[in-house]
Amino acid sequence: MSAALLHHLAREHAATGDFLELLELEAQAMTGGDFSALPAIAQRKSGLADQIMQLTHQREQAQVAMGYAADRAGADACVAAGGSALKNAWASLRERAAMAREHNHRNGVMIHTHLDFTRQSISFLQARGQLLYGPDGSHHAGTASGNRLAIG
């Protein structure tokens, strides 16, 4: 059964690696201002997250079938009993999962920073309930003279 578990850990490791690659693409899109790419990346991330959850559930079921608990302690005990190859695969998967959590958190911080900036910009533009520019391009805020910026 350790060969099957080793194969399963390899599948989880690969899926988590794919997730890390998407997180990097997401970060590059945000730092490069390519926000139109984000919906497709988010959709792919969601699909991979579902796949990783399914793989985790399958591994937990295999642990239970082998007489171990379906939790982290059960996984630790299961791989410890399975030899060095399983220990190494489990350690590598845990390391990769930790990286994915860190990168996902980093991206979340970037997303919230962009959202905060957008909210502040909208608040500024909506200050005093007036539009900054009228439909004819004239400036309406403050004590400006209302000179047209776009004359057509």
C-alpha positions as CSV (number, residue, x, y, z in Angstrom):
1,M,0.0,0.0,0.0
2,S,2.9,2.3,0.5
3,A,3.5,2.4,-3.3
4,A,-0.1,3.5,-3.9
5,L,0.3,6.1,-1.2
6,L,3.6,7.3,-2.6
7,H,1.9,7.6,-6.1
8,H,-1.0,9.6,-4.5
9,L,1.5,11.9,-2.7
10,A,3.2,12.5,-6.0
11,R,-0.2,13.5,-7.6
12,E,-0.9,15.9,-4.7
13,H,2.6,17.3,-5.1
14,A,2.1,17.9,-8.8
15,A,-1.3,19.5,-8.4
16,T,0.1,21.8,-5.7
17,G,2.9,22.7,-8.1
18,D,0.4,23.7,-10.7
19,F,-1.4,25.8,-8.1
20,L,1.9,27.6,-7.3
21,E,2.5,28.3,-11.0
22,L,-1.0,29.9,-11.2
23,L,-0.3,32.0,-8.1
24,E,2.8,33.3,-9.7
25,L,0.9,34.1,-12.9
26,E,-1.7,35.9,-10.8
27,A,1.0,38.0,-9.0
28,Q,2.6,38.9,-12.4
29,A,-0.7,39.9,-13.8
30,M,-1.4,42.2,-10.8
31,T,2.1,43.8,-10.7
32,G,2.0,44.2,-14.5
33,G,-1.5,45.8,-14.4
34,D,-3.0,43.0,-16.5
35,F,-6.2,42.8,-14.6
36,S,-8.1,41.4,-17.5
37,A,-6.2,38.1,-17.1
38,L,-7.3,37.7,-13.5
39,P,-10.8,36.2,-14.1
40,A,-9.4,33.3,-16.1
41,I,-6.6,32.7,-13.6
42,A,-9.1,32.8,-10.7
43,Q,-11.3,30.2,-12.5
44,R,-8.3,27.9,-13.1
45,K,-7.2,28.4,-9.4
46,S,-10.7,27.4,-8.2
47,G,-10.6,24.2,-10.3
48,L,-7.1,23.3,-9.0
49,A,-8.2,24.0,-5.5
50,D,-11.1,21.6,-5.9
51,Q,-8.8,19.0,-7.4
52,I,-6.3,19.4,-4.5
53,M,-9.2,19.0,-2.0
54,Q,-10.3,15.9,-3.7
55,L,-6.8,14.5,-3.6
56,T,-6.5,15.3,0.0
57,H,-9.8,13.6,0.8
58,Q,-8.7,10.5,-1.1
59,R,-5.4,10.4,0.8
60,E,-7.3,10.8,4.1
61,Q,-9.6,7.9,3.1
62,A,-6.5,5.8,2.3
63,Q,-5.1,6.6,5.7
64,V,-8.3,5.5,7.4
65,A,-8.3,2.3,5.4
66,M,-4.7,1.7,6.6
67,G,-5.8,2.2,10.2
68,Y,-4.6,5.8,10.7
69,A,-6.6,9.0,11.5
70,A,-7.8,11.2,8.7
71,D,-5.8,14.2,10.0
72,R,-2.3,15.6,10.0
73,A,-1.2,13.4,12.9
74,G,-2.6,10.3,11.0
75,A,-0.7,11.3,7.9
76,D,2.5,11.8,9.8
77,A,2.1,8.4,11.5
78,C,1.2,6.7,8.2
79,V,4.2,8.0,6.3
80,A,6.5,7.3,9.2
81,A,5.5,3.7,9.1
82,G,6.0,3.6,5.4
83,G,9.7,4.3,5.1
84,S,12.0,7.0,3.9
85,A,10.5,7.4,0.4
86,L,7.1,8.2,1.9
87,K,8.6,10.5,4.6
88,N,10.4,12.4,1.9
89,A,7.4,12.7,-0.4
90,W,5.2,13.9,2.6
91,A,7.8,16.4,3.7
92,S,8.1,17.8,0.1
93,L,4.3,18.0,-0.2
94,R,4.0,19.9,3.1
95,E,6.8,22.3,2.0
96,R,5.1,22.9,-1.3
97,A,1.7,23.4,0.4
98,A,3.3,25.9,2.8
99,M,4.7,27.9,-0.2
100,A,1.3,27.9,-1.8
101,R,-0.3,29.3,1.4
102,E,2.3,32.0,1.6
103,H,2.0,33.0,-2.1
104,N,-1.8,32.9,-1.9
105,H,-1.6,35.2,1.1
106,R,0.8,37.5,-0.7
107,N,-1.6,37.7,-3.7
108,G,-4.5,38.3,-1.3
109,V,-2.7,41.3,0.2
110,M,-2.0,42.7,-3.3
111,I,-5.7,42.2,-4.2
112,H,-6.8,44.0,-1.1
113,T,-4.3,46.8,-1.7
114,H,-5.7,47.3,-5.2
115,L,-9.2,47.3,-3.8
116,D,-8.4,49.8,-1.2
117,F,-6.8,52.1,-3.7
118,T,-9.8,51.8,-6.0
119,R,-12.2,52.5,-3.1
120,Q,-10.2,55.6,-2.2
121,S,-10.1,56.8,-5.8
122,I,-13.9,56.4,-6.1
123,S,-14.4,58.2,-2.8
124,F,-12.2,61.1,-4.1
125,L,-14.1,61.3,-7.3
126,Q,-17.4,61.3,-5.6
127,A,-16.4,63.9,-3.0
128,R,-19.2,66.4,-2.3
129,G,-21.5,64.5,-4.5
130,Q,-20.1,66.2,-7.6
131,L,-18.6,64.7,-10.7
132,L,-15.0,65.7,-11.3
133,Y,-15.6,66.3,-15.0
134,G,-18.9,66.9,-16.8
135,P,-19.9,65.1,-20.0
136,D,-18.5,68.0,-22.0
137,G,-15.1,67.7,-20.3
138,S,-15.4,70.7,-18.1
139,H,-13.9,70.5,-14.7
140,H,-16.5,70.8,-11.9
141,A,-14.7,70.2,-8.6
142,G,-13.3,72.9,-6.3
143,T,-13.0,76.5,-7.3
144,A,-11.8,75.8,-10.8
145,S,-13.1,78.0,-13.6
146,G,-14.8,75.3,-15.5
147,N,-12.6,75.5,-18.5
148,R,-13.2,72.8,-20.9
149,L,-10.4,70.2,-21.2
150,A,-11.9,68.5,-24.2
151,I,-13.2,70.8,-26.9
152,G,-14.7,69.2,-29.9
